[in-house]
Amino acid sequence: MDRPIYIREAAELVTLAGSSERPLTGAKMGELNTIEDGSVWIEDGIIQAVDRDAVIREKYGSRLEDAREVDARGRLVTPGLVDPHTHLVFAGSREAEFDMRLKGRSYMDIMAAGGGIHATTRATQHASKEQLIEESTRRLDRFLLQGVTTLEAKSGYGLSLMHELKQLEAAQELDGQHPIDLVSTFMGAHAIPVDRREQPDRFVDEVIHEMIPEVARRKLAEFNDVFCEKGVFTPEQSRRILEAGLEHGLLPKIHADEIEPYGGAELAASLNAVSADHLLKVSDEGIAAMAEAGVIAVLLPGTAFFLMTDTADGRRLIDAGVPVALSTDCNPGSSPTVSLSLMMNLGCLRMGMTPAEVLTAVTINAAHAIRRADRIGSLEVGKQADLVIHDVADHRGLQYHFGSNHTHTVIKKGTVVVEAGSRIHHP
């Protein structure tokens, strides 16, 4: 049996306690439920106690010498960070397109010319599953050093049954091999393949009748996502795909209203989707519908930053009562980053959010966005012991010292996997 872990005397311990049943909205997003001079006691990978250090020492006094002590004095302790929207598993890179965009070509122009998603699709289709695992492992290692302990991984660069299954199988194997927990989303409807461009409904039928049933049969995904955007999948096609997923037990998510208002948020609300993501151009009606239905807005400020466009209005969504989460949207074309810390910076500096709100958005609300809030996202007795110790004394310091990775120590399921900013490998 592993030794207990005693995390002692954090300058600020962010618990987010009491938020596991539903995502936080409005003013509640700014309530972190912090403890000064806070400590945590962990056994068998599970949090056993969260309180002021004096209380922990009194409760476990006779066992303190048996525990592994982790000194958090002068530092911030938070739940492990959660990234609820990534395209982790892919092959290849697209630096040339970055240069093209800087010279005036738009993202959609590049995609229409066979670049964009189609370029990554070609590279991913040609890659073996072993190559996908190798490349994705390197990205996961960098995520871990950023304090990310759980992330969602979408398919969508296969665009055929065989290659979509290959992506999802790679994600499943990575989940078993890497400290970070992966939650898989099927996104066969990420783009219309080049050879189906003149027959989009034929490809929609393939997604519905061939891909979704097989993904569900093999239990390779929990969620079903679609890129609902003009020039990609219409609201009507998106509804068909998401409803088909529901029939097979795959919960709906949607890439919505990124390029122009297109009814994606309204569609998400009508289907009680778990989340609607992007939302740069969401309508007032879409926001109201999401708030009423409790659909989580997963905002992706890195994508807007990299594409040099306006960001989604986080302040507007929060004030309207929509629960908000933040994510990297890690992908090779529009957000080639693993820096969730930068997303928090952008949430404050470009989206009108406060430091407390962005921390909520990458912990408990992000956990709700992948249906994991019963076990992660807050520091409470009985939850999985996923924690990050940051090399700042106050949660506001994460954003004040922008552009930096402040992760000092990462504990995953009660095991120290990052210490003093370096990865610890366990046999």
Disulfide bonds with the S-S distance in Angstrom:
none
